[in-house]
Amino acid sequence: MITCDDAIIEKMVLHKVGNKVNNEPLKLSQSEFALHGEISNILIKYFTSGFRSPITYRLIGENGIEGNRVGKVARAIFEDHGELYSQSVEIAKYLYEVSEHPNIKSGELYVVLLSCCFVEGETVDALGIFKSENRETYLKVYPKDEGFDIESDSGININKLDKGCIIYNKEADEGFVAQVVDMSNKGNEAAFWTDNFLGLEQRQDAYFNTQHTIEMCKGFVSDYLPQEYEMNKADQADFLAKTAEFMKEYNQFDIDRFGDEVMEDEGLKQSFKDYKQRYEQDYNIDLADNFTLDEAAFRKGKRHFRSILKLDKNFTIYIHGARNLVEQGEDEETGKKYYKFLYDNEA
């Protein structure tokens, strides 16, 4: 579990980063931002409330963490908090360098040192890098004489963080633990924040292992089994249902226990392990054979356990399991194939 609900802003620097392709300037502050009054509470909500995804990342480079510009900055700040200002300048200059697409918007860059962040059972410091790009129009209503007056103004919506990354001071040698927000969702400008600037790669944690294992099981059932074992849709649905039940019952995934309880057949067990190796090669990852299942990843991946039976262009049937209630055959007179479904009540 990762949360910044109790996080505190220790220090902050604010810069303005333009788009150099559009000849917009880089404006650097000359000192740290002087936090005052209620503004700290407003800012912490703005900075942290958008991080809802359970997916975590690490910062990577050609030569590990030292090859990642942002990762080097984070390490320097964690080792010496007094480095925040000078390192924030490095971050701003680097962001300005990589803002090479004309559609990338200019905006305020906040470089923030946070304390009291909770990461997987440990309280750690964190470095927040946030960028505000969009402005919204607001109405201000105030009393005037015997009635009211209305004015409009433009400002930042504190409920909509445009871009952000929180780098937690944990697993430093592996590229730290990081979370990301990026509201850009199209074109080349959508990738520059996570790829070009931050250099992020999904971290291989419980969520990662659960997510890929579910996808791997789906591929094994839908792509491999029909070809190698001539398994029909009803049997595929049964396999997926057993897989789902296994993951619901156990908090820990173990590939050998999974094979014993779901597949039973020794040849099928080995085929699954061989398919896992090919899956890892195709995606250039290394999935654990034994890991704690992540509940959020399992909930999101449950749709993979549905099997859709499409019969010509007339029928589409969703099968969730109960193989013993499905029979398949062929009509002797017409030669047409059929399925027979047994049930107690019509919903």
Salt bridges, closest charged atoms under 4 A:
GLU32 OE2 - LYS11 NZ 3.86
GLU66 OE2 - ARG75 NE 3.17
GLU97 OE1 - ARG69 NH1 3.97
GLU108 OE2 - ARG135 NH2 2.45
GLU120 OE1 - ARG203 NH2 3.04
GLU122 OE1 - LYS170 NZ 2.95
ASP125 OD2 - HIS81 NE2 3.46
GLU133 OE2 - LYS131 NZ 3.05
GLU133 OE1 - LYS163 NZ 3.09
GLU136 OE2 - LYS160 NZ 3.40
ASP149 OD2 - LYS144 NZ 3.64
ASP153 OD2 - LYS140 NZ 3.92
GLU171 OE2 - ARG203 NH2 2.90
ASP173 OD1 - ARG75 NH2 3.84
ASP182 OD1 - LYS163 NZ 3.56
GLU189 OE1 - HIS101 ND1 3.97
GLU201 OE1 - ARG58 NH2 2.36
ASP205 OD2 - ARG203 NH1 3.49
GLU215 OE1 - HIS212 ND1 4.00
ASP235 OD1 - ARG323 NE 2.44
ASP238 OD2 - LYS242 NZ 3.54
GLU245 OE2 - LYS248 NZ 3.77
ASP256 OD1 - LYS273 NZ 2.90
ASP260 OD1 - LYS269 NZ 2.58
GLU266 OE2 - LYS269 NZ 2.93
GLU280 OE2 - LYS276 NZ 2.77
ASP289 OD1 - LYS276 NZ 2.97
GLU295 OE2 - ARG299 NH1 3.22
GLU327 OE1 - LYS340 NZ 3.36
